[in-house]
Amino acid sequence: MSDSERVLVRYVDVGDPRTRAAELTAHESMAVDEINRQVAARPSLEAVIDFVFESTRDISPCDRFGLALVEDNGARLVAYHTKAAYEPVLLRKGYAEDLLHTSLAEVLRRRAVRVITDLERYLEAHPGSASTKLLVREGVRSSMTCPLIVEDRVVGVLFRSSRRPHAYDDRHVLLHQIIAERLSQAVEKTIQIERLDAALRDYFGMLAFVTHELKSPIASLMTDASLMKDGYLGELTSPQRDRLDRMISKGRYLLNLIQEYLDLARIEGRQVDIAVREVDLLEVLINPAVEIIAPQMEARRITMHREIPEPPQTVTLDPELIKIVLVNLLGNACKYGKDGGTVRLRVSRPAGALAVSVWNEGPGFPESARARLFRKFSRIQSPELLKQKGTGIGLYTCWRIIHAHGGRMEAKSQEGSWAEFSFEIPQPPIPPAA
């Protein structure tokens, strides 16, 4: 590095900032203590960065304050949040830069504060630096960059910049490093949470894609099997028809399983958005849901009784989501009900609400299992219920949908005799966020 570059760029290692905090003035110490409190109190990391920017400008020059995170095993740096006293800000959130052969890589390697005293001259010496070009266009003339270190790992860097050259001395460097040390833990926690959220979104996106791609070919296979069974491709023997029946039954199970996971992928990992409108209860909700479940009820000789108020009712809700709930509850009543038994669908209109219950004859469930019914991937471990295949996500999906409408779900049972699942939603719905 030339003497000229040494003037432009210097690396300062102040040692352990915690041991040097006593060197701060009373005013500086008060500012740092307030940052400690705000790290816990502010609703987001962006809010913390904004607060640090506003609260420390009188003790250290700052026209621009930013945070960037190290990604891809230290191969690049990605801008996370920036707060500036001017517009426009050109180097914004999401801007990424490879670290190889840059002075930022030296910041990570040395774990020291980098000070650039004059960015215009620095750009002349490093014309290939795209980030420096953007900062100079913003009017930035000097900057400090401090690594954020958690458990001996560099997780990001903290930038403080000024629109005048030669703005920072060693005291500013010390203060910047002490602030970075205070923010490191908050940054690490935020990184982990956001990466988990991103992984969850990616997982459910993949789940939705895979299940959607499986749905059409399985439905096509079932159609072909049904045509063969009905003799459209020639007469079959009785064993051949029995084998086709089993194929169709397995296909129906797979389609139901796929639909459950599609529903889960639709609502999981985010707040469920409901699109409410006024619809005819019978024509839009009850009849289509019963029609979907009718073949399963016929196969098990189950009788359905419907208790629906007259005259025809209109209700306000998200019909597509509530239909998922009805199909799930009716499907469970059929799947876990008694062969030749009864399923009862009851609809009522208490004041300002819609109430629906589905009752079935069957093994029911023990009282001790009630608290686990609406939890994701939870199944009741009783021998009778485990005879039927299930995922433990259907009731959880129903609960999410009803909760999004501002309603509640309940379950009752007399073990060995019957089970009843019900929900009630306000009319019109009152989402929890409201």
N, C-alpha and C positions, 0 to 999 in steps of 0.2 A: 504494500500500500504506500503511495507517495505521500510526501509531507502535506501536499495540498489536500489530499483525501483525508488525512488524519485531522485536518482542521474541519473538514466538512462532516465527517462521521467519527464518533467516538463511542466506545463501549465503557460503561461505568458499572462496576460491581460494588455495591455499598455493603455487602455482607448480609447477615440476617437482619431484615428490617425490624423484627420484633425487639431486638436488642438495642436498636438505635431510636426507638420511638421516643425515648426521653429527651432527645435532641430537639424535638418539635417545640414551637412556641405554644403558649396557652391557646391562642386562637386556632392554630393548626391542629392541636390535640382535640379541641372541641369539634372541629370539622370531621376528623377521623372517627371520633366516638359516635358522632351522629350517623356516619356512614355505616358503622357496625349495627346501629339500631335499625336503619332503613333496610339493610340486607334482609332482615327477618320480617320487617313490616310491609314492605312494598309488594304488590300483587304479582309482579313479574320482574325478570331480570332487566328487561328494557326500561321499566320504571326506575330500577336502581341506577342504571347507567345515566338516565336523564337527571336523576337527583344529584349524582356525583358531579355531573357537568355543571349544573346550576349552583351547587353549594360550594364549589372549590375554585371558581373563577377568580375570586378576590385574593386567593393565596397562591395561585399558580396560573400563569397565562394560559388561556384556553379558549380558542374559537371553534374547536372541533374535538369531540371525544368519542372514541369508538372501541368496539370489541370485535375481535376476529377469533375464530376457533380453528384449531389444528385438526385436520382430517386425513384419512387414508394413510394411517401410520406415519404421520409426520411429513407426507409428501407435498401437501398444499395447505394453504391458509384460506379460510372462507369468512368474509365479512358477515357479522351477526347483527350488529346494531350500531347506528351512528347518531349522535346528537350534535347539531352545529348551530352557530349563531348567525348563519347566513344561508342564502339560497343562490343558485341551486347546489345541491349536494350531488356530485357526479359518481363518486365511489360509494355505492349503496349496498344494502343487505343482499347477500347472495354472490357478490363479486368474489371470484376465486383466482388465486395466483399460485403457480407452482413455486416451491421453496428452493429447488435445486439451483445452486449458483447465484443466490441472492443474498443481500445483507440481512434479510429477515432470517435466513437459515442460520446466520451467525448469532442472532439473538437467541435462538433456540439452543444452539450448541454451547454458547458461552454462559447462557442463563443470566445475562447482564442487560442493563438498560442501554438501548441504542439511542444516541442523540444525533440528529441531523440538523446542523446549524443553518444551512441555507439550501432549500430544496431546488431553487432555480439552478444554482451551481452544481448541485448533486445530479440533476437531470442532464446537464451538459456532460458530466463525466459518465453517466449511465443512461444514454439515450434509449436503450431498449426497455427501460422500466415502465411498463404500462400504467401501474398504479401511481407512480410518481408523476407521470404526465397528467393524470386526472386530478391529483391533489394540487399541482401547480395551476391548473386551469381553475380550480376552486379558489385560488388565492392563498393557499397554505405556503408558508415560507420556512417554518422550522417545526420539528416534531420530536417526541420521545416515544419509544416503543419498549414496553416492559413485558417479559414473559409471565404468564400465570401458571404457577406450579402447585400441583396437588400430589402429595405423597411421592415426590421426586419425579413426577411426570409433568411435562409441559402440555397444558390443555388448551392454551390460547395465548393471545397477546392483547395488551391494553395500549391504545394510542391516545396521546394528548398532543394537540397541534395548535400552532399559533399562526396568524397571518402576518407576523413580522419576523424577520430573521434574527438569529442569535437570542432567542427568547428564554432559553433554559440554562440555569447554572446547576451546580452539584446539589444545592439544597432542594431545587425543584425535582431533581432526579430522586433524591431520598424520599420526598413526599409521594412522588408517583409510585415508587416501589412499595411503600407502606400501604397505599390505597390498593394496589394490585394484590398484595398479600391478603387484605381484608376481603377482596372480592373473589378470590380463587375458589373457595369452597362453594359459594353460591353458583359460580359458573359451572363447576363440575356437576353439581346436582341438576342444574338445568339441562346440561348436555345429556346426562343419562336419561332424564325424563323424556326429553324430546326425541332422543334416539329410540327409546322404547316405544313411544307413540308412533314414530315413523315405521318401525318394524311391525307394529300391530296393524297399521294401515296397509302396509305392503302385504302382510299375511292375509288379511281379509280380502284385499283386492285379488290376490292369487286364488284364494278360496272361491270367490265369486266367479272368476274366470274359469277355473277348472270344473266346478260343478255345472256351470252353464254349458260348457262344451260337452259334458257327459250327458246332459239331459236329452238333447235331440236324438243322438244315436240310440240311446236306451229306449226312448219312446218309439222310434222306428222299428227296433227289434221286437217290441211288444206288439206293434201293429202287424208285423209279418207273422208272428206266432199266432195271433188271433185269427188271421186269414187262413192259416194252415189248419188250425183247430176247427174252424167252421166249414172246412171242406172245399174252399175255393181253389185249392191246388191239387185236389184229388182226395179220394176216400182214405180215412185213417183207421188203424186198428184202435181198440180201446187202450192198450198200453201207450200207444203213441199220443193219443189225446191226453192221457194222464200226465205224460211227460211235458207236453206243451202247457198244461194247466200249471204245473210246477214252475216252468219257465216264466209264465206270465205273472205268477204270484211273486217270484223273486224280482222280476222287473218292476212291479208295482212298489215293492218295498224299497228298491233302489231309488225310484223316482220320488217317493215320499222323503227318503233320506236326503236326496239332493235338494228338494224344495226347502227342507228345514235349514240346511246350511246356506242356501241362497238367502233365506229370510234373515238368518243370523248375520251374514256378511253385510246385508243391507242396513241393519240397524246398529251393529256393534262398532265400538271404537269412536263414537261421536254422539252428540245429542240427536235424538230422533226428531226429525222435522216432520210435523203432521200438516197435511193439506186438507183442511176441513171444508166440507160442503154439505148442503142439505140433500138427503137422498131418501128414497122409499125403502123403509126397513125390510119389507118382505121381498120385493122384487130385486133389490140391489144387493142385499146381504144374506138374508135367511135362505131363500130358494137356491141361489148359486152354491152356497156352502153345503147345504143338504145334498144337492145333486152330485157334488164331488165325492161325498162320503157314501152315497147310496150303494154303489157296487160292493163295498166292503161290508155294509150291513146286510145286504142280500146274501152274501157268501156265508155269513155267520147266523143267518135267520134272526136277526135282531129287529125288533119292532120299535119304531119311533113315534112318540106322542109329542105334539107341538101345542104349547099353550101361548098363544100370541093375541094381544088385545085387538079388538075391532073398534072402529073401522081401521083401514090401513094407516100405518103410522109413518110420519117423516121424522128423521133424526139428523142431527148435525155432528159429523165426525169425519175421519179419514176412512172412506169405504174400503180402500185397498188394504190398509193395515188391519182394520177390524175384521175384514174377511179372513185374514191370516189367523187371527185369534179364534174365530168361529170354527174354521176348518180344523185347527189344531185341537180344540176342546172336543169337537164331535168325533174326530179321528181317534183321540185317546179313549173316549167313551166306548167306541166300537172295538178298538184294539184290546183294551183291558176289561171289556165287559164279558158277560156270560153268554155262551152260545144259546140262541133262542131266547135271550133276555130282552130287557126293555131299556131304551134310552129316552129320557124326557128333556125336551128343550123348552125352557120357560122364559118368556120376555115380559117385563113389567115396566111401568113408567112412574116410579116414585117422584115426588115433587122435585122438578129441576134436574132430573137424571134419567139415564137409561140403564136398566138392570137386566142382565142375561145370566141364566144358569143352565148347566148341562149336568144331568143326573144319570147314572147308569147302575144297573145291577152288576155285581161282580165282587172281586176279592177286597176292594177298598184298600185302605192303607192304615198303618198304625198311627195313633195320635202322636207318638214320639217323632214321626217322620215329617210332620206338617211343616216345621221350620225350614226344611231343606227343599221343599217342593219347587220353589221358584228361583233356585240358584242354578247358575250355569253348569252344565255337565254333571248335575247331581241326579242320581237315580236311587230309588228306594230299594234297599237290599232285602226285600222279602222274597221267598221262593216263588210264590204265585206270580208276582209282578216281573220277576227276572226271566220268566219263561218267554216273555215277549221281548223282541229286540227293540232297543231304543238308544237315543243319544244323550238324553238329559238336557237338550237345548230348547225343545219346543215350548215348555212352560216358561222358561226364562225369556224367550222371545216374546211370548204373550205378555208377560209382566212388564217388559220394557215398553211395549206398545200402549198398554193401558196406562202405565205411569206417565207416558208422554201426553196422554189425553187428560191428565189430572185426575185419573180414577184410581181404583183399588181392586185387587183380586183376592178371593178367599177360596179355601178348600175345606170341605167337611167330609167325614166318612164314618161309617160303622164297619169296622174291620170284619171282613168275611161276608158282608151283605151289600153294601153300596158305597158309592163315592159321588161327590158333587163339587163341581168347580164353577165359580161364578165371578162376574165382574160388574162393576158399576162405574159409569163415567158421567160427569156433569154435562148438562145441556144448556148452552153450548160448552164444549170442552174448555178447560182452564189449564193449559200447559204449565208445568212447575216453574219454568223460567218467568212466567208472567206474575 
